Amino acid sequence: MATKTGKGRRSGVLAKMAGVTAGLALLTVGTVTQAQASPSAGYIGDGYANNTHGVWCVQHLLNDVASNQGYGRPLSEDGVWGPNTRAWVQWYQRTAPSLFNLTVDGIVGKGTGGYLLLEGDQYYGGTNYCYSYVPSKF
């Protein structure tokens, strides 16, 4: 699948990501307790417990990224893990910049989850609602 916006979009995202990462580090130091911290959220995918809120967040954030790349919003945001959600996670893992170093396995672990939180809309992503449900290394 080719993106409609090309490398310019990704460059902007990478610059934004650097700023958001720095902001997240400053924001989370001393303000987020371990119970709320994303690094404690469980992995999402085949064979995992798949919290409904976490799956919804993954679907929503994937829809944001896909929409930004001209693919519309391909996923139903129903909170149910299934083959279509898994396929779009793999799409994201394949098309993410090599800098992200994501394994194409269809599992939302700390790398995939962290970058989805950064690339998706910041109303739910970043350190907002989805941060408690999506695994992240940030």
Salt bridges, closest charged atoms under 4 A:
ASP46 OD2 - ARG86 NE 2.82
ASP64 OD2 - HIS60 NE2 3.53
ASP64 OD1 - ARG73 NH1 2.95
GLU77 OE1 - HIS60 ND1 3.00
GLU77 OE2 - ARG73 NH2 3.04
GLU119 OE2 - ARG10 NH1 3.05
ASP121 OD2 - HIS60 NE2 2.50
